[in-house]
Amino acid sequence: MIYKVEETHLTIAHIKRIYEEAVMHIALTKEIQIDLSAVKKVDSSGIATVISWWQHAGHQGVKCTFVYSPVVKEAFSSYHLKLPEDPKET
């Protein structure tokens, strides 16, 4: 299953709805790709949300992969965090 985040801002102002939508999708499948390619702005709450999705999926036994926009990749890099593998780069 692919869940595409249509919101361009993965920030505190939008995070609750985005987080809940992804969690609902995770509950419906055994494998999910969360597509963040449309994200143009991300803050620390957005980074925390991506990590939370990954952890939540793992606890549910769901394989979770991500497609990242350059902005999301840069945000993780600026915090010296390692991203889960980008399936488009394998």
Summary of the structure (lengths in Angstrom):
residues: 90
radius of gyration: 11.9
end to end distance: 18.7
largest distance: 33.1
contacts: 260
relative contact order: 0.20
helix: 46%
strand: 21%
